[in-house]
Each structure stands twice: as C-alpha cells, then as structure tokens.
Amino acid sequence: MKKSLVAVSVIVVLGAAWTGASWYTGKLIEQRMGELVNNANGQIRTLLPKAGVKFAYTDYQRGLFRSQVRYVLQADSSVAGEKALKDGDEVVFIETIDHGPFPLAQLKKFNLIPSMASVHTELANTPALKKLFEVTKGQSLFTADSRISYSGDTSSAITFIPVDYQQNTTSVKFAGAKIDADVSRDMRDVTMSGSSDSLVVATKNQWDQVEQFTLQGLSVKSDSKTGKFDLGIGEQQVGIKQIGFSLDGKETATLVGFNLNTQLGETDKDLNGKLTYTLDALKIQGNDFGSGKLAFAFANLDGQSLKQFATAYNQQVMKAVQAGENLDPEAYQQQITEILIANLPGLLKGNPTVSVAPLSWKNAKGESTFTLNLALADPAQAKESAEPTLAPQSVKKVDATLTIPLPMAVEMTTQIARLQGYSPEEAQKLAQQQVQGIAAMGQMFKLTTTKDDVISSSFQYADNQVDLNGQKMSLQEFVGLFGMFGGAPAEEDGGSELEAVPATPAPAAPAQ
C-alpha cells in the first residue's frame, strides 16, 4: 500500500511539474513572439524591399498545454508605391502550439528530446487567398510541423499538397513537395533540403495550340549562414532531372540533367566562390544537340568593400521603393550605376581573380571549350599608365583560350539548318561552307588559327604586353591592329596587306 502511495505521489509530482513547465513555456513563447516578428520583418526589408508587406501576430490564446496564434502578412503603409498585398488584404497563418518540455505532438512521434514547443502551421482561407483555396479544393496549400528548441532554433518539416486544377484552357498538375529546414533563432544559419516529383502546366496559345511545360525530379539542398561581412555564405545545390516543352503533344525542347552547385566562402578579409552549371543533354525536336558545362570561380574579393556596396545598393533600393510611382526609371538606373562605379575601386582592393574553367559544349563529333583566367589589381596600387581606359590600370593579367573542333561545329550547324527546313544533304553542305567561312575570317583578322581540323585562339596579357596566338605586341599595337580608338593598324611582316577571303553564298532556304 505504501509503495502504491509513493508511486501515485511521484506521478502527481511529475504531472504538476510538467503542468508548471508547460505553463511557463507558453509564457516564454508569448514573450518571444515580438522577436520572431521583428526578425521576419528584417528579412523582408532586406530580401524583398519592394514587396511592401510586413508580419504581425494577433489572437494569441495561451493554455496550459496548448496555445493558438494567428500570424498575419499584410500591407506595410510605410512603403510607397504598388504593394504585393492591397490595403485590407491579409495572408493568415494559423499556428497550434503544443508547449514543452515534452510537447504532445512530439510525444506522438516518440520524440523524447525536450523542446520549448511543437508548432503546426497552415494557411487560413482569407479573401486574399480565395482563388488559391479554389485551386486546392478548400485545403491549405501547405502544412508545417516545427520543433522549437529552448535556444530558439527551429526544425521544420513542410509539406505541399498535390494540386490538379483546370480552368478554361489552362491546367496545372503538381505532385506536391517536401521541405526540411533548420533555422537558427536569429535566422542567420539555415540548412534546407527539398524535393518535388513533377509539375505540368498546359495552356492554349493564340493559335489554339496546346503549349505544355513539364518539370520532373526537382531537388534542392542548402547549407548557408550569414558571415562576418553580413553576406550569405555556404553551399547550395539545385538539380532537375528533366525540363520539357511541347506543342500540341510534339516535343519542341527537352533539357536533361540540369545541375547547379554554388560554394561561397570567406577569409578574414576576402570572399571567394565557385559556381558550376552542368547540363547532360539538350534535345530540340528529338535531335540531340549535346551537353554543356560552365565553371565560374572568383577569389580575393574584398569583403568589407562588398558589404559597403551591398549596403549602399540596398539603401538606394529602399529609397526607390519609398519614392513609388514618382521614381524616374532612368534616374534610378543612373544612381545604381554611380554606386557601382563609386565602389568599384574598393571591390578591387584585394586584387581579386576570376576564372572560367571551362565553358564547354560537347556533341557527338567533339567538344568546344573556352577558358579564362583574369587577375585584377587595385587601381590605387597599380602603376600609372598612359592609357586613357581603366583596363590597363585594373587588369593585371589575362589568359584566355578557345578551341572548336571543325567536325563539332559542322555537326551543330547542320542540326540548326535542318531545324530551319533544309534537307540533310543541303544542311550538311551549308554547314561546311559556314564553318569554313568563319574559320577563314578568324585567320584573316588574326583572331584564330586552324590546325588539324581545330579552330583555336589564345590570348595573354600582362605588363602592357599582348600575346595573340603566338604573336607578341604591345597593348597599343593590339588595339591598333583593329583600328580601334583611332589607333593605326599594325603592319604586316613584309608589308603585304591581307587578302580578303571571298564569301561563299549560302543556298536559299527551301520553300515551306
């Protein structure tokens, strides 16, 4: 009997402790709502300054174990001009909050990690979202289930429901999506991953043809944070299995295997980054046009100067938003240009470098590539130059190469000609003539060389000296080679002038 009394006493004590902790947690949540709203509004002002909207919360009803609140996205009267929402329109998020330390919603999932709260979020059917709820047949487009730790960090699982909707000549089929996100209390650190199987949008054009866009296999991953210069750094990946366009059921263009990877980092003084785009295949009307890649990188970009530029730019954008309809677009563009020019010397302060390694396109007959390595210099540290342009002062080194296999160029040009209505034989003949003409023109102007069925070009610049395909000259001579800026053309070896290559007339396109 005594043991039973002890057990009951322990349960009562634990129940009372849990009740007290839950009540206290509800109070903490209420106190932090202002901070959450302020953080959200700060992000809106930074990322979407022209939206003209703001967050607020209303109708907070706190209970012992569960509370409810409505977060409202509404028009911001302090922002002039056209806004994303009209005055009086509201987008409302209904949140049901299970209090910690052991929220009931988490206990149902057998998650015993102590946390401040578990929150279920969904959209409310307001007049501003009437059409959206018609599309979703009365359901919230998405729901979010979040766990909030006592530190204020949030982990969320967001689910977008499938949509199958048709109105008049337009139809939308969306397979839904899932997103998992971890966000720090101050919103400076964000880790996110998401995926969606498919999206199909079809509509009729003015010629009564059905145009259809298809996206399959979308995936997104991001691990980013706000760095020491208040700029976002980290890694992001976007992948799409296939993007398709069709007309009346016939394929017009298909992109297969598109991927984008970005890496942005920082040191004590500088920012560096790399962006890589890849495309596994491009198909046009069933013809395989090949695959492509672009790798772009930069380093030693002065972080403090970039922060100043971003701050000045954001301030100018805010002024433009507040000016609303009174803003002169040409004047605004001029102001942005002036900001860029004013901050350019600072951006070059760290002697940044830029590279493209490579930009390439490959088809069944070969691969063309372009590479570039560019070293920039701080104009304040550069030697004075007699040149009137900025380039000799800010450009320290340039190294660029281009290679185009002739069979690869002929194959691509042949495919383009066939799309224009030429027969296979005519397209092949026309492509050979055009590629040979381009190769001859490149040699005539000394921009390219042709050897072993490859059009190539190399350009190096450093210390006011240019090396163009092995021919060394000063920068002034290089400019004069093309008669630019009033410069005299460079003399030929032996004094002979280049003979013009006669153009080969292309055959007329066949009658359609």
RATA-V685830 format. One record per backbone hydrogen bond with DSSP energy under -0.5 kcal/mol. NH is the residue of the N-H (numbers start at 1). CO is the residue of the C=O. If there is no record, write none. Layout:
BEGIN
NH|CO  NH|CO
END
This chain:
BEGIN
5|1  6|2  7|3  8|4  9|5  10|6  11|7  12|8  13|9  14|10  15|11  16|12  17|13  18|14  19|15  20|16  21|17  22|18  23|19  24|20  25|21  26|22  27|23  28|24  29|25  30|26  31|27  32|28  33|29  33|30  36|32  37|33  38|34  39|35  40|36  41|37  42|38  43|39  44|40  45|41  46|42  47|43  48|44  51|48  54|74  56|72  58|70  61|59  61|68  62|60  63|66  67|97  68|61  69|95  70|58  71|69  71|93  72|56  73|91  74|54  74|72  75|89  76|52  77|75  79|76  80|78  84|51  89|86  91|73  92|90  93|71  94|92  94|122  95|69  95|93  96|120  97|67  97|95  98|96  98|118  99|65  99|97  100|116  106|103  107|103  108|104  109|106  110|107  111|106  112|110  115|101  116|148  117|148  118|98  119|146  120|96  121|119  121|144  122|94  123|142  124|92  126|124  129|126  130|127  133|129  134|130  135|131  136|132  137|134  138|133  139|136  143|159  144|121  145|157  146|119  146|144  147|155  148|117  148|146  149|147  149|153  152|149  154|183  155|147  156|181  157|145  158|156  158|179  159|143  160|177  161|141  163|174  165|172  167|170  170|167  171|202  172|165  173|200  174|163  175|198  177|160  178|195  179|158  180|193  181|156  182|191  183|154  184|189  187|184  190|224  191|182  192|222  193|180  194|220  195|178  196|218  197|176  199|215  200|173  201|213  202|171  203|211  205|209  208|205  211|203  211|209  212|246  213|201  214|244  215|199  216|242  217|197  218|196  219|239  220|194  221|237  222|192  223|235  224|190  225|233  226|188  227|225  227|231  230|227  233|225  234|264  235|223  236|262  237|221  238|260  239|219  240|258  241|216  241|217  242|216  243|255  244|214  245|253  246|212  247|250  248|210  250|247  252|245  253|245  254|283  255|243  256|254  256|281  257|241  258|240  259|278  260|238  261|276  262|236  263|274  264|234  265|272  267|270  271|301  272|265  273|298  274|263  275|296  276|261  277|294  278|259  279|292  280|256  280|257  281|256  282|290  283|254  284|287  285|252  287|284  289|282  289|287  290|282  291|362  292|279  293|360  294|277  295|358  296|275  296|294  297|355  298|273  299|353  301|271  302|300  302|347  303|269  304|269  306|302  307|303  308|304  309|305  310|306  311|307  312|308  313|309  314|310  315|311  316|312  317|313  318|314  319|315  320|316  321|317  322|318  323|319  324|320  326|323  327|324  329|327  332|328  333|329  334|330  335|331  336|332  337|333  338|334  339|335  340|336  341|337  342|338  343|339  344|340  345|341  347|343  348|344  349|346  351|348  353|299  354|374  355|297  356|372  357|295  358|370  359|370  360|293  360|358  361|368  362|291  363|366  366|363  368|361  369|403  370|359  371|401  372|356  373|399  374|354  375|397  376|352  376|374  377|394  379|377  381|378  382|378  393|390  394|390  395|391  396|375  396|394  397|375  398|461  399|373  400|459  401|371  402|457  403|369  404|455  406|453  409|405  410|406  411|407  412|408  413|409  414|410  415|411  416|412  417|413  418|414  419|415  420|416  421|418  422|417  427|423  428|424  429|425  430|426  431|427  432|428  433|429  434|430  435|431  436|432  437|433  438|434  439|435  440|436  441|437  442|438  443|439  444|440  445|441  446|443  447|442  448|442  449|456  451|454  454|451  455|404  456|449  456|454  457|402  459|400  460|467  461|398  462|465  463|396  465|462  466|473  467|460  468|466  468|471  469|458  469|467  471|468  472|470  473|466  475|464  478|474  479|475  480|476  481|477  482|478  482|479  483|480  484|479  486|483  487|484  495|492  496|493  502|500  505|503
END
